[in-house]
Amino acid sequence: MKTYRFYGWETATVTDKNGLTPRDYYDLLSDVWCVKTCAPRMRADWSPENPTLGQCSITAFLLQDLFGGKVYGVPLPDGNYHCFNAVEGRTFDLTSEQFGTVTLDYTNCPEQFREVHFAKEEKRERYELLKRKLLERMKAKE
């Protein structure tokens, strides 16, 4: 079995209507995340070596579309939240690698809502771009 480094990869075994798991989507998204899908405030630090940087909320809401469940946010010192998914009793965070060796506390985190996050037009646009790029990548792999 392939080893992943994102939080919760070991139990990220739920499947969507396409028969894909979060691990499968991690592989697909690894070819899709880019500076244009990164949060603007983090773009100067984004690199192909750290592709998950600034991708958390749009990735978590995209996975919610695919798997259902809820999106939660780890409170960060700067007042923002780092978003992750909880589906069928499994917690996973496809973008946790951006924190390097820092381990986040995924317990007792507040639920996050797309209406709040996507009130920022740039974030909704980044989500749409990520979704479009993912669908293109999936078609290319067929």
trRosetta pair geometry for C-beta under 8 A, 3 or more apart (Angstrom, degrees):
i j d omega theta_ij theta_ji phi_ij phi_ji
2 23 7.5 143 76 179 114 129
3 9 7.9 94 -172 110 49 145
4 9 3.7 -161 73 -146 122 159
4 23 6.0 -138 -41 -127 149 98
4 26 6.3 52 -136 104 139 162
5 9 7.2 65 38 -16 11 148
5 96 7.9 -144 127 84 75 97
5 97 5.3 71 105 -94 113 114
6 9 5.1 111 67 -57 78 107
6 12 7.9 16 91 -22 112 155
6 26 6.1 -144 6 -118 145 143
6 52 7.7 154 -98 -92 110 162
6 92 6.8 58 125 -176 111 90
6 93 6.0 -152 177 88 97 62
6 94 5.2 -5 -158 -132 161 33
6 95 7.2 37 -129 -8 118 15
6 96 5.1 124 -152 38 69 101
6 97 5.8 -69 -87 -33 71 96
7 84 7.1 -35 78 -131 126 143
7 91 7.5 -36 133 125 104 93
7 92 6.5 166 100 -151 69 47
7 93 4.1 18 57 43 112 108
7 96 4.0 81 -5 -21 104 169
7 104 7.1 -63 -64 46 161 105
7 106 6.9 162 156 -50 145 141
8 11 5.8 -66 -170 54 77 91
8 12 5.4 95 128 -52 89 100
8 22 8.0 1 108 92 106 154
8 84 7.9 120 8 -177 141 126
8 90 6.5 124 -176 170 121 86
8 91 5.0 -135 -96 102 145 62
8 92 3.3 -143 98 -99 130 63
8 93 6.1 104 18 10 115 69
9 12 5.3 -49 -138 15 34 122
9 22 7.7 -138 -121 100 59 111
9 23 6.2 87 -156 -91 90 100
9 26 7.6 -19 -113 -19 107 165
9 92 6.7 101 -71 -136 39 113
11 90 4.7 -158 129 -134 107 110
11 91 7.9 43 78 45 123 53
11 92 7.2 -154 78 -65 79 104
12 21 6.0 116 131 164 82 106
12 22 3.9 -81 177 58 122 123
12 23 5.5 136 97 -40 117 84
12 90 6.3 153 -95 155 45 134
12 92 4.1 67 -90 -90 113 155
13 21 5.7 -38 -139 -131 33 134
13 23 8.0 8 -88 -3 49 116
13 90 7.2 -165 33 -98 71 165
14 21 6.5 132 69 -133 44 77
14 22 7.0 50 53 -19 88 97
14 67 5.6 84 112 -148 132 125
14 87 5.1 -88 11 116 166 126
14 88 5.4 139 -92 34 129 132
14 90 6.2 -165 -26 42 110 141
15 18 8.0 -135 176 72 88 55
15 19 5.4 -12 -173 -147 128 35
15 20 6.4 134 -149 61 76 25
15 21 5.7 -50 -91 -76 66 69
16 19 7.3 -62 67 5 60 16
16 20 5.4 -15 38 58 102 81
16 21 8.0 179 -2 -84 80 24
16 66 4.5 -48 -103 170 150 90
16 67 5.5 -91 -82 -79 95 68
18 138 8.0 -51 -153 -155 164 138
20 24 4.0 -121 -162 82 94 146
20 25 6.1 102 143 -47 124 83
20 66 7.7 -48 78 179 110 133
21 24 5.0 110 50 1 65 98
21 25 7.4 -130 101 2 41 86
22 25 5.5 -56 -148 41 38 110
22 26 6.3 49 150 -28 68 98
22 63 6.4 34 -114 -142 97 131
22 67 7.2 -19 -65 -46 93 153
22 85 7.4 -168 -105 66 139 143
22 92 5.2 104 119 105 169 157
22 94 6.3 -140 -180 -69 105 108
23 26 5.4 -44 -149 27 34 116
23 27 6.8 36 151 -18 62 99
24 27 5.8 -53 -158 32 34 112
24 28 6.6 29 148 -14 66 106
25 28 5.4 -53 -145 41 39 112
25 29 5.8 36 157 -17 71 109
25 63 6.5 144 109 -101 163 96
25 66 7.0 143 -80 80 150 170
25 94 7.0 -64 102 -102 102 151
25 134 7.7 10 -150 -149 91 129
26 29 5.9 -58 -139 43 26 107
26 30 6.3 41 155 -36 61 102
26 94 5.1 -159 -95 -139 92 106
27 30 5.8 -47 -153 18 27 118
27 31 7.8 15 153 -7 55 100
28 31 6.4 -69 -172 36 37 103
28 32 6.5 16 143 -11 70 122
28 134 6.1 73 136 -146 121 84
28 137 5.2 136 -168 116 94 133
28 138 6.4 13 -142 -71 143 78
28 141 7.4 -90 -109 -17 101 151
29 32 5.0 -72 -143 47 44 111
29 33 5.7 51 163 -34 84 95
29 55 7.9 136 170 162 125 148
29 59 6.6 70 -153 -126 157 113
29 94 6.7 52 61 162 153 141
29 130 7.7 19 -132 -168 101 105
29 134 6.4 -14 -88 -101 75 107
30 33 6.8 -27 -125 18 25 106
30 51 6.3 104 -145 81 60 154
31 137 5.7 142 88 -132 118 137
32 37 7.4 38 139 -6 82 160
32 130 6.6 98 141 -150 121 69
32 133 4.4 138 -154 127 107 116
32 134 5.4 16 -117 -77 172 64
32 137 5.4 -91 -68 -31 112 148
33 37 5.7 -116 -143 71 55 132
33 38 7.5 75 -179 -62 90 81
33 51 4.2 114 90 165 127 102
33 52 6.4 -44 -153 -86 172 42
33 55 5.2 -36 -131 -90 120 156
33 59 7.8 -9 -89 -76 112 123
33 130 7.6 15 -96 -123 59 106
34 37 5.4 88 52 14 67 97
34 38 7.2 -109 107 -18 38 92
34 51 7.6 -19 -75 -147 34 97
34 133 7.7 -142 7 -144 116 170
35 38 5.3 -45 -149 19 38 123
35 43 5.5 76 -168 -148 92 94
35 46 4.9 154 -108 93 75 140
36 126 7.4 -177 142 -123 64 85
36 129 6.2 -103 127 152 109 157
37 54 7.9 148 113 109 62 96
37 55 6.0 38 124 -112 105 97
37 58 6.5 -135 -176 83 97 153
37 126 5.2 122 -145 -168 55 95
37 129 5.7 -153 -89 98 88 115
37 130 4.7 94 -135 -74 133 97
37 133 7.3 -95 -58 26 136 148
38 42 5.6 -116 168 86 108 99
38 43 5.1 137 96 -93 122 69
38 46 4.3 -73 -89 -77 169 150
38 53 6.1 16 -131 101 119 81
38 54 3.7 64 -163 87 80 132
38 55 6.3 -55 -101 -60 59 78
38 126 7.8 -125 45 -145 17 137
39 42 4.7 58 71 20 95 108
39 43 7.3 -139 89 -42 46 75
39 54 3.6 -134 23 -158 85 103
39 55 7.7 -137 -19 -55 82 33
39 123 7.7 2 -112 -100 83 90
39 126 7.6 -23 -85 -81 47 178
40 43 5.7 -27 -149 -16 37 118
40 122 6.4 -19 -23 155 125 151
41 54 7.6 178 65 -117 69 122
42 45 5.5 -65 -174 49 71 105
42 46 6.1 88 128 -49 86 92
42 53 5.6 -153 154 154 131 100
42 54 3.6 -171 70 -71 137 126
43 46 5.3 -39 -143 8 41 119
43 54 7.0 -60 -63 36 53 176
45 50 7.4 -38 144 81 85 141
45 53 6.1 -119 107 167 97 155
45 54 8.0 135 71 -28 96 120
46 50 6.8 -139 -146 87 45 94
46 51 7.6 55 -167 -124 92 36
46 53 5.0 -165 -105 81 72 121
46 54 6.0 -65 -77 27 113 128
47 50 5.2 59 54 33 85 86
47 51 7.7 -85 94 -66 44 53
47 53 7.6 46 25 22 61 139
48 51 6.0 9 -149 -69 39 98
50 53 4.7 43 134 -26 105 118
50 97 7.4 -162 -143 121 69 96
50 98 5.9 90 -179 -121 102 70
51 55 7.4 12 143 -17 65 148
52 55 5.2 -107 -161 42 50 122
52 56 7.6 63 169 -66 90 70
52 59 7.7 -26 -145 -22 86 164
52 94 7.0 -162 -125 130 125 70
52 95 3.9 171 -177 -142 112 71
52 96 7.4 -22 136 38 155 27
52 97 5.0 105 31 58 143 95
52 98 4.5 -128 96 -45 94 97
53 95 7.9 165 -59 -171 16 105
53 98 4.3 141 -86 -130 59 121
54 98 7.4 162 -8 -131 48 157
55 58 6.2 -79 -167 56 60 100
55 59 4.9 55 144 -27 93 121
55 95 5.0 -166 79 -111 93 137
55 98 7.6 165 30 -48 89 140
55 130 7.5 129 -152 -104 99 143
56 59 6.0 -72 -147 41 20 107
56 60 6.0 15 165 -17 65 113
56 82 5.2 -101 -151 -160 170 66
56 83 4.5 143 146 46 100 83
56 84 7.3 -47 -163 -60 106 59
56 93 7.7 -10 -134 -164 101 96
56 95 4.5 -145 -90 76 69 148
56 98 7.7 -101 -53 26 101 143
57 60 5.8 -56 -141 38 29 109
57 61 6.2 21 163 -12 66 108
57 71 7.7 78 -142 175 65 143
57 81 7.8 84 -78 87 108 92
57 83 4.4 101 -94 7 58 146
57 112 7.1 -118 -126 151 98 150
57 117 5.0 -169 179 -152 139 146
57 123 6.6 -14 93 -164 133 125
57 127 7.9 -67 115 -77 85 108
58 61 6.1 -56 -143 41 29 105
58 62 6.2 33 155 -22 62 109
58 123 6.7 -157 -67 -173 101 78
58 126 5.2 -100 -74 114 155 100
58 127 4.2 -153 -136 -90 99 71
58 130 5.1 123 144 14 125 152
59 62 5.7 -56 -147 36 29 113
59 63 6.4 27 155 -16 65 106
59 83 7.6 159 64 90 80 111
59 94 5.5 -125 155 73 135 121
59 95 5.4 135 52 -38 152 121
59 130 6.9 -110 -77 174 62 157
60 63 5.8 -55 -148 38 30 108
60 64 6.4 37 150 -24 63 103
60 71 4.6 105 146 -131 118 116
60 83 3.9 -123 14 134 157 115
60 84 5.9 -126 -106 -108 127 10
60 85 5.4 -177 -145 -54 84 84
60 93 7.9 -19 -87 -129 107 66
60 94 7.7 -176 -74 32 62 100
60 95 7.7 -83 -44 13 88 119
60 112 7.4 50 110 71 143 136
61 64 5.2 -44 -146 31 38 118
61 65 6.8 47 151 -23 62 96
61 71 6.0 -23 -78 -62 63 157
61 83 7.5 -12 -32 154 78 155
61 114 5.0 103 -131 -94 135 111
61 117 6.9 -154 -48 74 142 148
61 118 7.8 133 -154 -47 174 111
61 127 6.1 -25 78 -130 128 131
62 65 5.7 -47 -159 27 35 115
62 66 6.8 25 147 -12 63 107
62 127 6.6 -175 -58 -156 96 86
62 130 6.0 -101 -59 112 150 120
62 131 5.7 -165 -118 -83 114 85
62 134 6.9 127 -179 -3 143 160
63 66 5.5 -59 -149 42 39 110
63 67 5.7 -9 167 18 76 113
63 85 5.1 -76 102 -64 132 152
63 87 7.9 -110 146 -38 105 136
63 94 6.8 157 -52 -6 146 132
64 67 6.7 -74 -124 58 24 78
64 68 6.8 9 -167 -164 61 10
64 69 6.1 -120 -122 70 75 80
64 70 7.3 23 -118 -138 118 12
64 71 5.4 -63 -58 -45 137 104
64 85 6.4 -165 -66 -116 76 108
64 114 7.8 -149 70 -49 146 120
65 131 7.8 15 49 -113 160 121
67 85 7.0 68 68 -180 133 144
67 87 4.7 -23 139 -118 125 157
68 87 6.2 113 80 -131 74 103
69 85 5.7 72 104 -176 139 94
69 86 5.4 -169 -179 92 117 50
69 87 3.2 -87 -59 -92 146 72
69 88 6.8 -80 -83 -10 110 61
70 85 7.5 150 83 -153 42 56
70 86 5.2 -11 61 59 88 99
70 87 7.9 178 24 -73 53 55
70 111 5.6 -61 180 -128 125 107
71 83 5.4 0 -179 -164 110 110
71 84 7.2 156 -154 76 66 29
71 85 6.1 -37 -101 -97 64 61
71 86 7.9 174 -91 19 19 77
71 111 6.9 93 78 -164 57 68
71 112 4.6 -66 113 64 101 100
71 113 7.7 162 65 -75 110 26
71 114 7.6 88 33 -51 146 80
72 83 7.1 153 81 -145 35 59
72 84 5.9 -26 64 63 83 81
72 85 7.8 147 20 -107 79 13
72 86 6.0 38 -7 -10 117 116
72 106 7.5 99 92 -163 133 79
72 109 4.2 100 162 96 117 115
72 110 6.7 154 -154 85 80 31
72 111 5.7 -59 -100 -102 69 44
72 112 6.1 139 -138 -1 15 92
73 81 2.9 16 175 172 133 132
73 82 6.3 139 -158 59 71 35
73 83 5.2 -33 -94 -87 82 62
73 84 7.6 148 -96 17 34 72
73 109 5.6 -168 72 170 37 116
73 110 5.9 -23 52 70 93 81
73 111 7.8 71 8 168 84 10
73 112 4.4 90 -32 -56 110 121
74 81 6.4 141 60 -163 40 71
74 82 4.4 -18 53 56 101 99
74 84 7.0 42 -19 0 99 116
74 104 4.7 -16 -141 -179 170 127
74 105 6.5 138 -138 66 112 61
74 106 6.4 -63 -77 -96 112 53
74 109 5.4 -62 -82 -112 48 137
75 81 6.0 -40 -95 -103 43 77
75 109 7.2 -170 -15 -132 74 86
75 110 7.6 62 -54 15 96 104
76 79 7.1 -36 78 39 81 21
76 80 4.9 -10 49 70 124 76
76 81 6.5 -176 1 -99 93 22
76 82 5.8 95 -53 -25 114 94
81 109 7.8 121 -154 -172 113 112
81 110 7.4 -88 -114 63 144 101
81 112 6.1 -178 108 -86 149 126
82 93 7.7 38 142 -152 106 134
82 95 7.8 -146 -171 93 97 109
82 99 7.8 11 -130 -53 163 127
82 104 6.4 -103 75 -122 144 156
83 95 7.9 42 73 46 75 128
83 112 5.4 -79 -111 41 105 163
83 117 7.8 8 -63 -90 148 151
84 91 6.6 46 134 -175 124 90
84 92 6.9 -163 -176 99 101 33
84 93 3.7 -45 -120 -94 118 96
84 95 7.8 -142 -92 45 76 87
84 96 7.3 31 -97 -62 122 100
84 106 6.4 -55 67 -126 155 112
84 109 7.8 61 44 78 106 163
85 91 7.2 166 93 -150 53 50
85 92 5.6 -14 67 65 98 76
85 93 7.1 172 24 -83 70 49
85 94 7.8 29 10 -8 116 93
86 89 7.8 7 -179 -113 90 8
86 90 7.0 169 -153 83 54 41
86 91 4.9 -18 -101 -97 82 76
87 90 5.6 -24 69 61 71 92
87 92 7.6 -34 25 24 101 102
91 106 5.5 128 157 154 150 144
93 96 4.0 80 106 -45 117 108
93 104 7.5 -3 33 54 176 137
93 106 7.2 -139 -35 -96 130 129
95 98 5.8 0 166 -5 83 116
96 99 6.1 -49 -178 25 61 110
96 104 6.6 -125 -136 15 105 123
97 100 7.6 55 178 -71 53 29
99 102 4.2 -92 162 63 108 105
99 103 7.9 153 114 -71 133 17
99 104 6.4 123 24 -42 174 102
105 109 7.8 158 109 -61 75 102
106 109 6.3 -57 -163 -15 45 130
112 116 7.1 -119 -169 61 70 123
112 117 6.5 46 168 -41 109 121
113 116 4.8 85 73 7 91 103
113 117 7.0 -178 92 -2 46 89
114 117 5.5 -60 -138 48 39 106
114 118 5.1 18 169 -5 77 117
115 118 6.5 -55 -122 50 18 96
115 119 6.7 44 156 -49 54 92
116 119 5.9 -36 -162 -4 28 116
117 120 6.9 -58 171 28 45 100
117 123 5.6 -118 159 133 81 150
118 123 5.8 -135 -107 96 48 104
118 124 4.1 78 -154 -78 95 99
118 127 6.7 -47 -100 11 108 149
120 123 4.2 65 84 6 106 112
120 124 7.0 172 87 -10 56 82
121 124 5.7 -56 -149 37 36 110
121 125 6.2 36 154 -19 69 107
122 125 5.6 -55 -147 39 32 113
122 126 6.4 35 153 -21 65 103
123 126 5.6 -50 -147 34 34 111
123 127 6.4 40 151 -22 64 103
124 127 5.5 -51 -151 34 33 116
124 128 6.5 34 151 -19 65 104
125 128 5.6 -51 -147 36 33 112
125 129 6.4 35 152 -19 64 105
126 129 5.5 -52 -148 37 33 114
126 130 6.3 34 153 -19 66 105
127 130 5.8 -55 -148 37 29 110
127 131 6.3 29 154 -19 64 108
128 131 5.7 -54 -146 37 29 113
128 132 6.2 30 155 -19 64 108
129 132 5.8 -56 -146 37 29 111
129 133 6.2 26 157 -16 65 109
130 133 5.8 -58 -144 40 28 109
130 134 6.2 31 155 -22 64 107
131 134 5.8 -55 -148 34 28 112
131 135 6.5 26 155 -16 63 105
132 135 5.9 -55 -149 36 29 109
132 136 6.4 30 152 -18 63 107
133 136 5.6 -53 -147 37 32 113
133 137 6.3 36 152 -22 64 105
134 137 5.6 -54 -149 35 31 112
134 138 6.4 33 153 -21 65 104
135 138 5.6 -51 -147 34 33 113
135 139 6.5 33 154 -18 64 104
136 139 5.8 -55 -150 36 32 110
136 140 6.3 33 152 -21 65 107
137 140 5.6 -55 -149 35 31 114
137 141 6.5 27 154 -18 64 107
138 141 5.9 -60 -151 35 31 108
138 142 7.1 48 149 -41 62 93
139 142 5.7 -36 -159 2 38 118
